[in-house]
Amino acid sequence: MIALPGVALPGVSLPGVSGATPLEAAADLRLWYRQPAKAWVEALPVGSGRLGAMVFGGVASERLQLNENTLWGGGPYNPVNPEAAAALPEIRRLIDAGDYAGATRLADAKFMATPLRQMSYQTLGDLRLTFPGLPETAQGYVRDLDLDAATARVRFSHAGVAHVREVIASAPDQVIAVRLGADRPGAVSVDLAFDSPLKPGISVENGDTLVLSGRNAGQHGIASALTVDCRVKVVARGGKVIASATGLSVRDADEVLLLAAAATSYRRFDDVSGDPAADDRARLARASRKPWSALLAAHRADHRRLFRKVSVDFGTTGAALRPTDERIRLSPTTHDPALAALYFQYGRYLLIACSRPGGQPANLQGLWNDQMNPPWGSKFTININTEMNYWPAEPTGLADCVKPLIEMVRDLSITGARTARAMYGARGWVAHHNTDLWRATAPIDGAKYGVWPTGGAWLCKHLWDRYDYGRDTAYLADVYPLLKGAALFFLDALVVDPRSGRLVTNPSISPENDHGHGSSLVAGPTMDQAIVRDLFHSCIASARILGQDTDLAAQFAAARDKLAPYRIGKDGQLQEWQD
């Protein structure tokens, strides 16, 4: 249970709090299955924050679908429409006049980003492992993902030999490591090949390293700007390693360790000058000096430092003994409280695996993506999805995982300042409903989807929450300029609603809501009023805590007090629109 002053919640334990105990690896922290994955969504994810793999768990052949979190389409670009600022007053006038359809037509023609779409997160492709002499199915087959050890495993027997394969994505060593083992000497043979949509060059270095080199794909008229490198080093104990022009083979080894490193030339949203091949060579050189046991120990210690901060026990029934897919299938009619605990911890596991300091934040698919044009681009959708990824972080002991999000907001404050000036003639910075690796901040997709200027402001809630949970004034001093910049934008961009005399956003939308009057464009949706009100509050509190900006804080307070109030509708609901 949680034991906090005046609060007791059954079933959850936190470290440093009365009643908490260290979390031990157990069956209730394991996803397991009796068959390999057939579809991508059935594969098991591992991630270091920067590198990810989906492990399919085949017997005769294994597919490791690979990702590196800076592999996106295109390159640095400025999407601000040069006609936007001139169109803004007329868009506002049309909205005030109730001509929402006319405002939408004008916004679509003059106000939207160029290009209209942002760049997509892309895949490296697959590392394919083929095991000569092994069948498609085998006795005693089990594949599992140990959430506490952050290790994917496959175990089976064939012809009297027990095989085990383990996969980790190590944050300390920045590699994906694969151990192929058997209980009989000389029983491990494997062929390695890359299969990638990047149309890369494939080569072999030093007789033991398979190399994929190429470029990202251009998109939406934005040219490719990233060089890409992925390499797998083979370390065999016993047997022999055989190199061909585009592949590697191992025959009759006692054990094989595969070390995979990947990188792009991305350094920052405006800098693509990195040398990914040199970076990967250095990572593999360091990792290959360590035995599997050392790599595994460092990886587990690093993961458990975060994962074991929270334990959950909702009780267990016999249903917990079934494979995970069976438990899910039977859950509507079976009492299985431990499945809820497993689901809770799996969510924490995924955030640890896809969001680590120094990397990108979790995108729409976290870290894992097998397509060049995934659904919604697998972008950072900041009108709720990115925020949802991080809502559990602070309450479940994963503050470290928020750091990539904070750094993205820092980037957005730079690109968003350009957008605020060029589109709105405003100080501060703004971001609309999506962004990408290049930190694009202009409205995209179409007016009724993208003209929503409070995406950056909503992200600022996470900056304040990090302070609220940690109470570190040095941190607050570091992020206060980001909060202040977001609030300054609204000091300049809010306008007076001619009917109520209140300050409102205009133009804006209520994301994924249609008010039924010819469009979704509107002035002052309640969602905006709530976010901006909260942003002003955070800035006022920050200024007071830090002892600065007294006059500016007073301006924020005055603007906050002029925002449109919440309204209760005829059915007792919180009204989303002013009318």
C-alpha positions in Angstrom: 0.0 0.0 0.0 1.0 3.6 -0.3 1.5 5.1 3.2 1.5 8.9 3.0 0.6 11.4 5.7 -3.2 11.2 6.0 -3.5 8.9 2.9 -3.6 5.1 2.6 -4.2 3.5 -0.8 -4.2 -0.3 -0.8 -2.0 -2.3 -3.1 0.8 0.0 -4.0 4.2 0.6 -2.4 6.7 3.4 -2.8 10.3 3.5 -1.7 11.2 5.7 1.3 7.6 5.4 2.5 6.4 3.4 5.5 5.4 -0.2 4.4 7.5 -0.2 1.2 9.6 -3.2 0.4 12.1 -3.9 -2.5 10.5 -5.3 -5.5 11.6 -8.8 -6.5 11.3 -10.4 -9.9 8.4 -12.7 -9.9 5.9 -14.4 -12.3 3.5 -11.5 -11.9 6.1 -9.2 -13.7 6.3 -11.4 -16.8 4.5 -11.4 -20.1 4.8 -14.9 -21.6 3.5 -16.9 -24.6 3.6 -20.4 -25.9 4.1 -19.4 -29.6 6.2 -16.9 -31.6 4.7 -13.6 -32.6 3.1 -13.6 -36.1 2.1 -9.9 -36.3 4.3 -6.9 -35.3 1.9 -5.9 -32.4 2.5 -9.4 -30.9 6.3 -9.0 -30.7 7.9 -8.0 -27.4 9.5 -4.6 -27.0 12.9 -3.8 -25.5 14.4 -0.3 -25.4 17.2 1.8 -24.1 15.4 5.1 -24.5 17.3 5.7 -27.8 17.4 2.2 -29.3 14.5 -0.1 -29.6 13.7 -3.6 -30.9 10.6 -5.7 -31.3 11.5 -9.3 -30.7 9.3 -11.9 -32.6 10.7 -15.0 -31.0 10.8 -17.4 -34.0 12.6 -20.8 -33.7 14.0 -21.3 -37.2 14.2 -17.6 -37.9 14.2 -14.6 -35.7 13.1 -11.0 -36.6 14.4 -8.1 -34.6 12.7 -5.0 -35.9 15.0 -2.0 -35.0 14.5 1.6 -34.2 16.7 4.6 -33.4 14.8 7.5 -32.0 16.3 10.3 -34.2 15.5 8.5 -37.5 12.8 10.7 -38.9 11.9 11.9 -42.4 13.2 15.1 -44.0 15.5 17.6 -42.3 15.6 21.0 -40.7 12.8 23.2 -42.0 10.7 26.3 -41.2 7.0 25.6 -41.9 5.6 29.0 -41.1 3.3 30.2 -43.9 4.4 33.7 -44.9 0.8 34.7 -45.6 -0.4 33.8 -42.1 0.1 37.1 -40.3 -1.8 39.1 -42.9 -4.7 36.6 -42.8 -5.0 36.5 -39.0 -7.2 39.6 -38.5 -9.8 38.5 -41.1 -9.9 35.0 -39.7 -10.7 36.5 -36.3 -13.3 38.8 -37.7 -15.1 36.0 -39.5 -15.1 33.9 -36.3 -16.5 36.9 -34.3 -19.2 37.3 -37.0 -20.2 33.6 -36.7 -18.9 32.7 -40.2 -17.0 29.7 -39.0 -17.0 28.0 -42.4 -15.5 31.2 -44.0 -12.9 31.4 -41.4 -12.0 27.8 -42.0 -11.6 28.4 -45.8 -9.4 31.4 -45.2 -7.3 29.6 -42.6 -6.8 26.6 -44.9 -5.7 28.9 -47.8 -3.4 31.3 -45.9 -2.7 30.2 -42.3 -1.6 26.6 -42.4 2.0 25.3 -42.4 4.0 24.7 -45.5 4.3 21.8 -46.0 0.9 20.9 -44.6 2.2 17.7 -43.0 5.0 17.2 -40.6 7.8 14.6 -40.9 7.3 11.0 -39.8 9.2 8.7 -37.5 10.9 6.0 -39.5 12.2 2.5 -39.1 15.7 1.2 -39.5 14.3 -2.1 -40.7 15.0 -5.7 -39.5 17.9 -7.7 -38.3 17.1 -11.2 -39.6 18.6 -14.3 -37.9 18.2 -17.7 -39.6 19.1 -20.8 -37.7 20.1 -23.7 -40.0 18.8 -27.1 -39.0 16.1 -25.8 -36.6 12.4 -26.4 -37.3 9.6 -23.8 -37.3 8.2 -25.3 -34.1 9.9 -26.9 -31.1 9.2 -28.6 -27.8 8.8 -26.7 -24.6 8.6 -23.4 -26.4 8.2 -20.3 -24.3 8.9 -16.6 -25.1 8.6 -14.0 -22.4 9.4 -10.5 -21.4 10.7 -10.0 -17.8 9.6 -6.5 -16.8 11.8 -6.4 -13.8 14.9 -7.5 -15.7 14.0 -5.8 -19.0 14.9 -8.9 -20.8 13.1 -10.7 -23.7 13.8 -14.4 -23.8 13.0 -17.4 -26.0 13.4 -21.0 -24.7 12.8 -24.3 -26.4 14.3 -27.8 -27.0 15.1 -29.6 -30.3 16.8 -32.9 -30.8 17.7 -33.1 -27.1 19.3 -29.7 -27.0 17.9 -26.8 -24.9 18.2 -23.4 -26.6 17.9 -20.0 -24.9 18.0 -16.6 -26.5 18.0 -13.4 -24.6 17.7 -9.8 -25.8 18.3 -6.6 -23.9 18.5 -2.9 -24.9 21.2 -1.5 -22.6 21.1 2.2 -21.7 24.5 2.1 -19.9 26.2 0.6 -23.0 24.0 2.0 -25.7 23.7 -1.3 -27.6 21.1 -4.0 -28.2 22.7 -7.2 -27.0 21.5 -10.7 -28.1 22.8 -13.9 -26.5 22.3 -17.1 -28.4 23.0 -20.1 -26.2 22.5 -23.9 -25.9 23.3 -26.6 -23.3 25.4 -28.6 -25.8 28.7 -27.4 -27.1 28.8 -26.4 -30.8 25.0 -26.3 -31.1 24.6 -22.6 -32.1 24.7 -21.7 -35.8 23.1 -18.6 -37.3 23.0 -16.5 -40.4 22.7 -12.7 -40.1 21.2 -10.2 -42.6 19.7 -6.8 -42.7 16.3 -6.1 -44.3 15.6 -2.4 -44.5 13.3 0.0 -46.5 16.0 2.7 -46.4 17.7 1.1 -49.5 21.0 1.2 -47.7 24.4 -0.1 -48.5 25.2 -3.4 -46.7 28.8 -4.4 -46.0 31.0 -6.3 -43.6 33.8 -4.8 -41.6 36.7 -6.6 -40.0 35.1 -10.0 -40.8 32.8 -9.8 -37.8 30.6 -6.7 -38.1 27.6 -6.4 -40.4 27.0 -2.8 -41.4 24.0 -0.9 -42.7 24.7 2.6 -44.0 22.4 5.0 -45.8 20.1 8.0 -45.5 16.7 8.8 -44.1 13.9 9.4 -46.6 12.8 12.9 -47.7 9.1 13.7 -47.0 6.5 16.3 -48.1 9.0 18.2 -50.2 11.6 18.3 -47.4 14.8 16.7 -48.5 16.6 13.9 -46.7 19.2 15.3 -44.3 20.3 12.5 -42.1 23.0 9.9 -42.6 22.2 6.6 -40.9 24.4 3.8 -39.5 23.5 0.5 -37.9 26.0 -2.3 -37.2 26.0 -5.6 -35.5 29.2 -7.1 -34.2 29.4 -10.9 -33.7 31.3 -12.3 -30.7 31.4 -16.1 -30.9 32.6 -18.5 -28.3 33.8 -21.6 -30.2 32.9 -22.3 -33.8 33.7 -20.0 -36.7 32.5 -16.7 -38.1 32.1 -16.6 -41.9 31.8 -13.3 -43.8 30.2 -12.7 -47.2 29.8 -9.5 -49.1 26.4 -8.7 -47.4 26.1 -11.1 -44.5 27.7 -13.0 -41.6 27.3 -16.6 -40.6 28.3 -18.4 -37.4 28.7 -22.2 -37.4 29.0 -24.6 -34.5 29.5 -22.1 -31.7 29.0 -22.8 -28.0 27.5 -19.3 -27.6 27.1 -16.2 -29.7 26.8 -12.6 -28.6 25.4 -10.1 -31.0 26.0 -6.4 -30.3 23.9 -3.9 -32.3 24.5 -0.2 -32.3 22.7 2.4 -34.4 22.8 6.2 -34.8 22.0 9.1 -37.2 23.8 12.3 -37.9 21.2 14.2 -35.9 22.5 16.4 -33.1 19.7 19.0 -32.7 16.7 20.1 -34.6 19.0 22.5 -36.5 22.2 20.5 -36.6 22.7 17.2 -38.6 26.5 17.2 -38.5 27.0 14.1 -36.5 29.2 11.1 -37.5 27.0 8.0 -36.7 29.5 5.5 -38.0 32.2 6.8 -35.7 29.7 6.8 -32.8 28.7 3.3 -33.4 32.2 2.0 -33.8 33.1 3.5 -30.4 30.0 2.0 -28.7 30.7 -1.5 -30.1 34.4 -1.3 -29.2 33.5 -0.5 -25.6 30.7 -3.0 -25.3 32.6 -5.9 -27.0 35.2 -5.7 -24.2 32.6 -6.8 -21.7 31.2 -10.3 -21.3 27.5 -10.9 -21.5 27.3 -11.2 -17.7 28.7 -7.7 -17.2 26.5 -6.2 -19.9 23.4 -7.9 -18.3 24.3 -6.8 -14.8 24.8 -3.2 -15.7 21.6 -3.2 -17.8 19.5 -4.7 -15.0 20.9 -2.4 -12.3 20.2 0.6 -14.5 16.6 -0.5 -15.3 15.8 -1.6 -11.7 16.9 1.8 -10.3 13.8 3.1 -12.0 11.5 0.2 -12.2 11.7 -0.9 -8.6 10.6 2.5 -7.3 7.0 1.2 -7.2 5.5 -2.2 -6.5 1.9 -3.2 -6.9 -0.1 -6.0 -5.5 -3.8 -6.3 -6.2 -4.0 -10.0 -5.2 -3.5 -13.1 -7.3 -5.8 -15.9 -8.5 -5.1 -19.1 -10.4 -5.8 -17.1 -13.6 -2.3 -15.6 -13.3 -0.7 -19.0 -14.2 -2.0 -18.8 -17.8 0.0 -17.3 -20.7 -0.6 -13.6 -21.0 -2.6 -13.8 -24.3 -5.0 -16.3 -22.7 -5.4 -14.1 -19.6 -6.3 -11.1 -21.8 -8.8 -13.2 -23.8 -10.5 -14.6 -20.7 -10.3 -11.3 -18.7 -13.9 -10.2 -19.4 -15.2 -13.4 -17.6 -12.4 -14.2 -15.2 -11.3 -12.8 -11.9 -7.7 -11.9 -12.5 -6.7 -8.9 -10.4 -3.0 -9.5 -11.0 -3.5 -8.8 -14.7 -4.3 -5.1 -13.8 -1.1 -5.0 -11.8 0.8 -6.4 -14.7 -0.8 -3.9 -17.0 0.2 -1.1 -14.7 3.8 -2.2 -14.5 4.0 -2.8 -18.2 3.1 0.8 -18.8 6.0 1.9 -16.5 8.3 -0.5 -18.2 7.4 1.0 -21.6 8.1 4.6 -20.5 11.5 3.5 -19.0 12.3 1.8 -22.3 11.4 4.7 -24.6 12.2 7.9 -22.7 15.6 8.4 -21.1 17.7 11.5 -20.5 19.7 12.5 -23.6 17.1 11.0 -26.0 13.8 11.9 -27.6 10.5 11.9 -25.8 8.0 9.1 -26.2 6.2 9.6 -29.5 2.8 8.2 -30.6 4.2 4.7 -30.6 6.7 5.2 -27.9 9.9 4.1 -29.6 8.8 1.2 -31.7 7.7 1.5 -35.3 8.0 -0.8 -38.3 6.9 1.6 -41.1 8.3 4.5 -43.1 4.9 6.3 -43.0 3.3 5.0 -39.7 -0.2 6.1 -38.5 -0.3 9.8 -37.8 3.4 9.8 -38.6 4.1 8.4 -35.1 4.8 12.1 -34.3 4.6 14.0 -31.0 0.8 14.8 -30.9 0.7 17.4 -28.2 -3.1 18.0 -28.1 -3.3 15.1 -25.7 -1.2 12.0 -26.7 2.2 13.2 -25.7 0.8 14.5 -22.4 -0.9 11.2 -21.8 2.4 9.4 -22.3 3.8 11.3 -19.3 0.9 11.7 -17.0 1.9 8.5 -15.0 5.6 9.5 -14.8 5.7 11.7 -11.7 3.1 9.7 -9.6 4.9 6.4 -10.4 8.5 7.4 -9.6 9.7 8.0 -13.1 10.7 11.6 -13.0 14.0 10.8 -14.9 11.9 9.8 -17.8 10.4 13.3 -18.1 13.7 14.8 -18.9 13.5 14.2 -22.7 10.1 16.0 -22.7 11.6 19.0 -20.9 14.4 19.2 -23.4 11.9 19.0 -26.3 10.0 22.0 -24.7 13.3 23.8 -24.6 13.7 23.3 -28.3 10.1 24.3 -29.0 10.7 27.5 -27.2 13.2 28.4 -29.9 11.3 27.3 -33.0 8.0 28.4 -31.4 9.3 31.9 -30.9 9.9 32.2 -34.6 6.3 31.0 -35.2 4.9 33.4 -32.6 6.5 36.4 -34.3 5.8 35.4 -37.9 2.2 34.2 -37.5 0.9 36.2 -34.5 3.2 39.2 -34.1 3.6 38.0 -30.5 6.4 37.7 -28.0 7.2 34.4 -26.4 6.6 31.1 -28.1 3.8 28.9 -29.4 3.3 25.3 -30.6 0.1 23.9 -32.2 -1.2 20.4 -32.1 1.8 18.4 -33.3 5.5 18.5 -33.6 8.3 16.3 -34.9 12.1 15.7 -34.6 12.7 19.1 -36.3 10.5 20.9 -33.7 8.0 22.3 -36.2 5.4 24.5 -34.5 3.1 25.8 -37.2 -0.5 24.5 -37.5 -0.8 21.4 -39.7 -3.2 18.9 -41.4 -6.1 21.4 -41.9 -7.6 24.3 -40.1 -10.3 22.3 -38.3 -7.6 20.0 -36.9 -4.5 22.1 -36.4 -5.4 25.7 -35.6 -5.0 25.2 -31.9 -2.3 27.4 -30.3 -2.2 25.9 -26.8 -0.1 22.7 -27.4 3.0 24.2 -26.0 1.2 25.7 -23.1 -0.2 22.3 -22.2 3.3 20.8 -22.3 4.3 23.4 -19.8 2.1 21.7 -17.2 4.6 18.9 -17.1 7.4 21.4 -16.4 5.5 22.7 -13.5 4.5 19.3 -12.3 8.2 18.2 -12.2 8.8 21.2 -9.8 5.7 20.4 -7.8 6.8 16.9 -7.2 10.5 17.6 -6.6 10.4 21.1 -5.2 13.9 21.8 -6.6 14.2 25.6 -7.0 17.4 25.3 -9.2 15.3 23.2 -11.6 12.5 25.8 -11.5 14.9 28.6 -12.3 16.1 26.6 -15.3 12.6 26.0 -16.8 11.0 29.3 -15.7 12.0 31.1 -18.9 10.2 28.4 -20.9 7.0 28.9 -18.8 7.3 32.6 -19.0 7.8 32.5 -22.8 4.7 30.5 -23.2 2.7 32.9 -21.1 4.1 35.9 -22.8 2.7 34.6 -26.1 -0.8 34.6 -24.6 -0.4 38.1 -23.1 0.0 39.3 -26.7 -2.2 36.8 -28.6 -5.3 36.7 -26.5 -8.1 39.0 -27.8 -11.2 40.5 -26.4 -14.4 38.6 -27.2 -16.7 41.4 -28.5 -19.8 39.8 -26.9 -18.5 39.1 -23.4 -15.6 41.5 -23.1 -13.5 38.6 -21.8 -10.0 37.5 -23.1 -10.1 34.5 -25.4 -7.9 32.6 -27.8 -8.9 33.3 -31.4 -8.7 31.4 -33.7 -8.7 28.1 -32.0 -10.5 24.8 -31.8 -11.5 22.2 -29.1 -9.4 19.3 -30.4 -11.4 16.6 -32.1 -14.7 18.4 -31.2 -17.1 19.9 -33.7 -19.5 22.6 -32.4 -21.9 21.9 -35.3 -21.9 25.4 -36.9 -20.0 24.6 -40.1 -16.5 24.1 -38.7 -14.6 23.4 -35.5 -12.9 26.8 -35.5 -14.0 29.0 -32.7 -13.0 31.6 -30.1 -12.2 30.7 -26.5 -12.9 27.0 -26.2 -13.0 26.0 -22.5 -10.0 23.7 -23.0 -7.9 26.7 -24.0 -9.2 28.8 -21.1 -8.3 26.0 -18.6 -4.8 25.5 -20.1 -4.0 29.2 -20.3 -5.4 29.9 -16.8 -3.2 27.1 -15.4 -0.1 28.4 -17.3 -0.6 31.9 -15.9 -0.9 30.4 -12.4 2.3 28.4 -12.8 4.2 31.5 -13.9 2.8 33.6 -11.1 3.8 31.0 -8.6 7.2 30.5 -10.2 8.0 34.2 -10.1 7.0 34.4 -6.4 9.1 31.4 -5.5 12.1 32.7 -7.4 11.7 36.3 -6.3 11.6 37.9 -9.7 9.4 39.4 -12.3 7.0 41.0 -9.9 5.5 43.4 -12.5 5.2 40.7 -15.1 3.5 38.4 -12.7 1.0 41.1 -12.0 0.3 41.3 -15.8 -0.2 37.5 -15.9 -2.6 37.8 -13.0 -4.6 40.6 -14.6 -4.9 38.6 -17.8 -5.9 35.4 -15.9 -8.7 37.3 -14.2 -10.0 38.5 -17.6 -10.2 35.0 -19.1 -13.7 33.8 -19.9 -15.1 31.9 -16.9 -16.2 28.3 -16.9 -19.9 27.9 -17.7 -22.4 25.2 -16.8 -24.8 24.2 -19.7 -28.5 23.5 -19.5 -27.8 19.8 -19.0 -25.4 20.4 -16.1 -22.3 19.9 -18.2 -19.2 22.0 -18.4 -19.7 24.0 -21.5 -16.9 23.6 -24.1 -17.8 26.7 -26.1 -18.7 30.2 -25.1 -22.2 30.1 -26.7 
